[in-house]
Amino acid sequence: MSPATGFPQRIVCLTEETTETLYLLGEDWRIVGISGFTVRPPRARREKPRVSAFLSARIDRILELEPDLVLGFSDLQADIAAQLVRAEFLAAP
């Protein structure tokens, strides 16, 4: 996170929707990794590394990207969140 703003600067999006939303907001510069299912916007697949499917992820690759924030979807991606907790990326609730 940026000490000046307190906002995440390096974001991994595990779903297409979060990727698309950040692009629409003009915040695509913050995205460091995306889901392999991302097709919108088309340029995201060219610009960003793919680090996950919908129910699985390359935890080692996510950690290498040093994200400040990982955006997932509901309890469907709970296993990915649990793996990140075990890797000491996320604080357990």
Protein Blocks (a to p, Z undefined) as FASTA:
>chain_A
ZZklopafbdcdfbfklmmmmmmnopmmmpgbdcfkbcbdfklmmmpccfbdfkbccfkl
mmmnopabdcdehjklmmmmmmmmmnomaccZZ
